[in-house]
Each structure stands twice: as C-alpha cells, then as structure tokens.
Amino acid sequence: MLLLKNCFYVASFDEDKIYSSVDILIDRNRISKIGKDLLPTPDEVKSIDCSRCIIIPGLINTHHHFYQTLTRNIKEVQNAKLFDWLVYLYEIWKNIDEEAVYFSSLLAIGELLKTGCTLTTDHHYLYPHTFKDDLMGIQFNAAEKLGIRFSPSRGSMSLSKKNGGLPPDSVVQDENEILNDSQRVIEKYHDPSEDSMRKIVLAPCSPFSVTKDNLKETAELARIFNVRLHTHLAETKDETEYCISNYGKSPLALMEEVKFLGEDVFFAHGIHFNDDELKLLKESNTSIAHCPTSNMRLGSGIARIREMYDLGINVGIGVDGSASNDSSDMLGELRNALLLQRIKYGSCGLNAKEAFILGIENGARILNFKKLGKIKEGWLADIAVFNLNKLEYTGSLSDPLAALLFSGITHQTEYTIVNGKVVVEKGKLTGEDENLIITRGNELAKRLLTR
C-alpha cells in the first residue's frame, strides 16, 4: 500500500471536487480511499508527506516520436518547415539501430514521467531494413523498465522517394509486410483490459507517406481487432496541396473516403480544417491530438482548439517528436496549449482548467482508458505530485492548479505514480540510472550524426 499523507491540494477532476488536507490511500494499483487521517491497518505501508504538494491525475500524452530525442536541436533544421525538415532528417534517421530505439525510448519516457505524464503513446513509423529485432518489443521493454503506462502506435510508411514520398527506400516497407506485422504486434502485445499497461494503436504515418489502399486496409484491420487508429493530418498547407494534387480532395476528405474517421480515430495536429471539416470531426466523433510546441517550432500554424472544444470535439495534448519540439515536457505542453490559443482568440482562448482537461481526461478517451483521468476511489492510481513549496510558486497559491501552468520554471514532479507504483521519487527516476541514459544517449546521438 501507498499513503499520500495530508495532501495540501487535490484537483480530482471528478465533478469539480477539490480536496485539501486529505490522505489518499493506494492499494495495489487503485485509489482505495480518500479522506482525513486515514489509518490503514497493514504495517507495510509507504507514507509520503504531501502537505506542501498539489495532487493531480497523471497527464496523458497522445502524440510523440521517441526516436527523435537523439536528433533534437540540429542546427541545419532549426529554421526549416516540415517537408524540408523531414527530408534532411530522414538521412540521419535511416541509421537508427536497436540500441538507439531502446535508449531514445528511455530518454523520452523519462522526461515525460518527470513532467507528470503517466500514460503515453508513441508513433514509430521508421523501419530501417537493417533492423532485425522486434522494434515494438524493444519499446515495451523500455516502458516496463521505467514503469510508464504505454499505448504505442505501430506506424508505417510505404511511399519512398522513388514513388513520390519523402523518405529513402531503406526505411519503408511494402504493404503486406506492414499489415502482417501490425496484426502480429496486436496479437502479441495488446491488452484491452481496464487496467492495461499495454495497448496497441495502428498508425500509417501520413497521407503523403502511405497509399490510399494502406490507409483503408489498416483501418479495416484495426476494427477487426478493436484497436485505435492514428495518423498525422492537416498539419501543413503543403500536405493539403499534396492531397489535392494526388487525390483531388483535402486530407480529411481522403480520410472520409477510406473510412478513417470515427470514435476510434485520432489525428495529430489538425491545424488546417475549415468550418465544414470541423463539423465532420464532431459528427464522426473523431479526436485530435494537439501539439502546440511543435506547431510553433515548425511554423505550421495555430489549430482551432477553442472552436473544437466548444463544438464538443475531443482534443488531447501531444508533445510530438523531440526533433520538432526539442523536449518531452508534458506539463510545459499544457502551458503552451493555453498560451497559443490566447494568441489566436484573446485572453479567453483557453483557461487553465480547460488545458488540464485536454491533457488528462480527453487523452484518456483518445487512448481508450476508461478508469484514468480522475482522483477517485476505485480508479487507477496514476498520479502526479508537484511540490508547491518552491521559490517559483511563491505568491501563486490562491489557485494552486492554475499555478502549475502560469507559474513555475522546471515543470518537474516531486513524485510520479503509475499503476500504484512510485516511478519518480523526489524528482528522480526509480527504474533506471539517469546518468546512464544521459551518457549513452549523447553517445548514440553523436554516432548517428557522424554516420
């Protein structure tokens, strides 16, 4: 058992309930009891003093590319737009090997855990022909090592330079290979249970990196096995022009044609939708993974999140790849989501509570976890604990929840708890030596660049 003792402030996200000076008892992987002065009977109870801490449900990341942590902040593409950025980096990424996948996963997951994220996806669509091991198995090993709840996408690319795509031939796969391996990873790793630590998503990379048949057949396969679907969509004007030129229709109209819409679908970015397309997203119950930092970093545009939210479109938050964001700061992503909407819509573009709803309960809906997103008895114990007794929060405690977004300088948790287990303790990962990840990560990054 685990006891969070005398919690200063608990934002439960359970019907707006706010608790103060309460205890939270965690029994195995569930929140067992919330109340004052709880005295559990077993002797083997770990108690954590939370008298200076705010407690929130764990944040949920709905879009990422772990492997890109090894190629962030590369000078040559610091000022490039998406297509140019991709063409340059594919020549580096084509040399990624098994060790690079493992340590880049540890690095991305570590950053996420330390900034309050307890559930993440990852969109890995790059399969070098030299790669021999089970790529998704390597990622699951890293996730298990650090203790995060993990719902990765089995991504895919089937169009290389020779047939109109952007990547080199050496990292794409033929469509039979993609579909066969997609079925394999579902059968091997997907756990649909309520407290699952492993779920699979199927995710063709984008409309300009796979064929229309691949989109359609992947959607059919996902629905046979009842798993989620994901892809990049409407991220740039270049993508829209590509789809109109090659298919005679917009990216979203293409998705409608291949039946890649619905409650089981979420699109990354969704910047360039018109009014009719927003209505279609709403009517089809399709979700959006909003990636504000990446959108600013690449100059792609500002998504219409305020309007989506008001229409009832489900919008989650994603940090996106660490080569277009240059960090995996989950709490920082919520802050940027809030501020970016105010650039477009004014001071009421998005408020702090709405930003947290995007980053918590909406993410749980996107990834299909029905007992995540609330501090509530009987719900899964995925919790982020932030220490407010710091210089940077001084003077901000009239609204402790909003203080996490409007104030602060580090965005790091004091404790992160996943499935009832402490995976960040006093600001440090418990599952792996951070110095090992740093040292080997830098060595692998250097090796990729020199290749």
HELIX and SHEET records of a PDB file:
HELIX    1   1 PHE A   66  THR A   71  5                                   6    
HELIX    2   2 LYS A   75  VAL A   77  5                                   3    
HELIX    3   3 LEU A   82  TRP A   93  1                                  12    
HELIX    4   4 GLU A   98  LYS A  114  1                                  17    
HELIX    5   5 LEU A  135  LEU A  146  1                                  12    
HELIX    6   6 LYS A  161  ASN A  163  5                                   3    
HELIX    7   7 ASP A  169  VAL A  171  5                                   3    
HELIX    8   8 GLU A  175  TYR A  189  1                                  15    
HELIX    9   9 LYS A  212  PHE A  225  1                                  14    
HELIX   10  10 LYS A  237  TYR A  247  1                                  11    
HELIX   11  11 PRO A  251  GLU A  257  1                                   7    
HELIX   12  12 ASP A  275  SER A  284  1                                  10    
HELIX   13  13 PRO A  292  ARG A  297  1                                   6    
HELIX   14  14 ILE A  305  LEU A  311  1                                   7    
HELIX   15  15 MET A  330  TYR A  345  1                                  16    
HELIX   16  16 ALA A  352  GLY A  359  1                                   8    
HELIX   17  17 GLU A  361  LEU A  367  1                                   7    
HELIX   18  18 LEU A  391  TYR A  393  5                                   3    
HELIX   19  19 PRO A  400  PHE A  406  1                                   7    
HELIX   20  20 GLU A  434  THR A  450  1                                  17    
SHEET    1   A 4 ARG A  30  GLY A  35  0                                        
SHEET    2   A 4 VAL A  22  ASP A  27 -1                                        
SHEET    3   A 4 LEU A   2  CYS A   7 -1                                        
SHEET    4   A 4 LYS A  46  ASP A  49  1                                        
SHEET    1   B 7 ILE A  18  TYR A  19  0                                        
SHEET    2   B 7 TYR A   9  ALA A  11 -1                                        
SHEET    3   B 7 CYS A  53  PRO A  57  1                                        
SHEET    4   B 7 ILE A 383  ASN A 387 -1                                        
SHEET    5   B 7 TYR A 415  VAL A 418 -1                                        
SHEET    6   B 7 LYS A 421  GLU A 425 -1                                        
SHEET    7   B 7 LYS A 428  LEU A 429 -1                                        
SHEET    1   C 3 LEU A  59  ASN A  61  0                                        
SHEET    2   C 3 CYS A 117  THR A 120  1                                        
SHEET    3   C 3 ARG A 149  PHE A 150  1                                        
SHEET    1   D 7 HIS A 123  HIS A 124  0                                        
SHEET    2   D 7 SER A 153  SER A 156  1                                        
SHEET    3   D 7 VAL A 201  PRO A 204  1                                        
SHEET    4   D 7 ARG A 228  LEU A 233  1                                        
SHEET    5   D 7 VAL A 265  HIS A 269  1                                        
SHEET    6   D 7 SER A 287  HIS A 290  1                                        
SHEET    7   D 7 VAL A 315  ILE A 317  1                                        
END                                                                             
